[in-house]
Amino acid sequence: MSATQSRNDLKVSTELSYHKMNVLKHFLVKKLGSSTGRFANATLVRLSEFLSAGYKKGVRPVKDWRTSTLVAIDLMVYSILNVDEKNQVLTTYVWYRQSWTDEFLVWNPDDFDEVKQVSIPTANVWVPDILINEFVDVGKSPDIPYVYVTHDGLVRNYKPIQVVTACTLNIYNFPFDVQKCSLTFQSWLHTIDDINITLMRSPEELREDKSVFMNQGEWELLHILSNYKIFSVDNDDYYAEMKFHVVIRRRPLFYTVNLLLPSIFLMVMDIVGFYLPPDSGERVSFKITLLLGYSVFLIIVSDTLPATAIGTPLIGVYFVVCMALLVISLTETVLIVRLVHKQDLQPPVPHWLRYLVLERAPALFCIYKNSVKLRLAVCLSLSSLAQCTLHHTCEIGRQHEREAALLGRALPPSRDPSSPVVSNILQEVTAIRNFLEKRDRGNEVAKEWLQVGYVLDVLLFRVYLVAVVAYSITLGTLWSVWQVA
């Protein structure tokens, strides 16, 4: 009973105080209206003195302390200044608006020449302690020293703010990434019983509003989402918060032209390098040049890629895999060149290798025609080589025959087959025959090793090509989906 009586007494005393303040204000209005001097006809001066008379800016401006002050807020993104992936910080420039009703800043426009709104220094009125939870640094924001007040007590506080906030940035999809950063507005001290928060506009209007956004930078504003929430820290006091989700997307054209296209061109040149003859040393030099060029390219673009301690963008993995593919391509080329180099000095092709590479592999991978063409080319080259060797050897034989004929004319005829001249001729002919047979065997071995090298080169090239195409299609599909999403 005593508690109820105390609340009623408090309510009566509050109403009496408010009545006395109104009587005092009306008295001041009459007094200021009859004053003389340079402010005699200054309506705004009279209004300002009328509003400031007895005003307590340290007290929440409500007549009934049970009434919660409703603060309406709004956010408009003007520009994305910086996205720091390494430090996980987003810097934006926003237009922030908030309004609330001050029950002590009301007047009758008829008493002040129909003045319905006036600007008052911000330092002279009560301002809600609404802050952004994600603040990590004080930005360079201009100071707006005034607020607008209407005759019915509506206070409008509009100001631009450079917001430096913490944001969880996911760079895995770089440069086709979409970032979602939140700005949470709430009263740092007052509970929902004292200060509540609402939106000035509808969530749909807020979502699609891009009227003031400067759309010429690296980042594109997709939309702004809003979410109202009531939370409690200790399950006793409840607080109101309004969270704005700023969704931005990176424009990838710069990174596509300067990062992806050069890498794609180098990989295409590596594939084209497989059409050089496998027994040519130029292919090895070409592959080494490409590998060195790609290494220099990675050094140049390393500063462009975003760096974080928690993850690596997919494009960084793409560059590493491309480098690995170039190394594999060079290794394959070295093996093939080693295989087909000095074939006549190598041992014969093993039976299992001949069966797998020269018989089964062409049938499985449809390279019969190419194999036949290679065999014909090899046979032609070897035949010409054998003909030249045989021609040179026959010339030596004919020279020995002519010398033997001359010797035969000079010497008396002898029918003894064991004569020194005949024995020498037989030895020379036997040596020539052994040489030609050995040459033919070496040519056959060289031809088989060339065929083995050609078939392995085609097989490894196809495997390499399939790996490159599959990897490119996978990454292209992922980046296309991320770009459209």
Secondary structure, DSSP 8 states (H G I E B T S, - for coil): -HHHHHHHHHHHHHHHHHHHHHHHHHHHHHHHHT--STTTT-HHHHHHHHHHTT--TTS-S-SSTTS-EEEEEEEEEEEEEEEETTTTEEEEEEEEEEEEE-TTS---GGGGTT--EEEEEGGGS----EEETTEEEE-------EEEEETTSEEEEEEEEEEEEE-----TTTTS-EEEEEEEEEESS--TTTEEEEESS-HHHHHH--TT--TTSSEEEEEEEEEEEEEESSSSSEEEEEEEEEEEEE--HHHIIIIIHHHHHHHHHHHHGGGS-TT-THHHHHHHHHHHHHHHHHHHHTTTS---SS---HHHHHHHHHHHHHHHHHHHHHHHHHHHTTGGGS----HHHIIIIIIIHHHHHT-HHHHHHHHHHHHHHHHHHHHHHHHHHHHHHHHHHHHHHHHHHHS-----TTSHHHHHHHHHHHHHHHHHHHHHHHHHHHHHHHHHHHHHHHHHHHHHHHHHHHHHHHHHHHHHHHHH-
